[in-house]
C-alpha cells in the first residue's frame, strides 16, 4: 500500500480547484479523479478540469504535508531528500505532455524541477524530460531528456534526489542525469509533488492525463 498520510490532493473540480486535506485523504478518499483502493494510486485530470490558483492547466496531484495536514516545506541543506515512484502513464492529452513529479518552490509558480512524460505520436512512445531551474531567478531553466522509448501503460520507475550539498540526481526508466543546483536555492523552502499535471487545457471532456502509481515514497534522511 502507498502511504498517503503525508500528502494532500488537488483535484480539478471547483473554482479554484479543490484540495482534499491529508486526514480525509488518509481515510480512503476516492472520486473520478483519484482512487487508491486497490493498493495502486490512480490519477485522472481532464483537459476541461478546473485549475488551482495561478495555474493554466488542470491537475490531479499530491502535495507534500505533515500527517496533521500542515504543509511541509523544507530547505535542502537540512537532509537528504528523495522522491521515488513506480508508475505507468495510461493516457495523455493531445499535447502529449503530463508532469509526473516535481520539486516545487513555496510561494512561487515556478518549480525547481518538473519531470514530464512527453508522448511522441510518430514513435508511439514517450520521453522522460526534466525541466530544471538551476537558480531561483532562472526563468527559462534547463531541459534534459533523461529517458526515451517509454510506452504507454508500461511500468517504469523514477527518482528525484537532492542532497544537502545541492547535488540533484534524476533517474527514470533506467537512465540517470546529474547536476548541482546553485547555492542560492539554499534559503528557498521546497516541497515534493506527484501525480498527473496535464500540460493542456483544450479538448473534449474525455481528453486528459491518466497515470497509475504502484510505488510512491518520500524520504528526508538527516545525515
Secondary structure, DSSP 4 states (H G I P E B T S, - for coil): ----TTEEEEES-TTTTEEE-HHHHHTT--BTTEE-TTSSEEEEEETTS---TT-SS-EEEEEEB-TTSPBP-B-GGGSEEEEEEEEEEEE--TT-EEEEEEEEETT-SS-SEEEEEEEETTTTEEEEEEEE-SSTT-SS-EEEEEEEEEPTT--EEEEEEE-TT-EEEEEETTEEEEEE--GGGGGS-EEEEEEEEES---S-TT-EEEEEEEEEEEEEE--
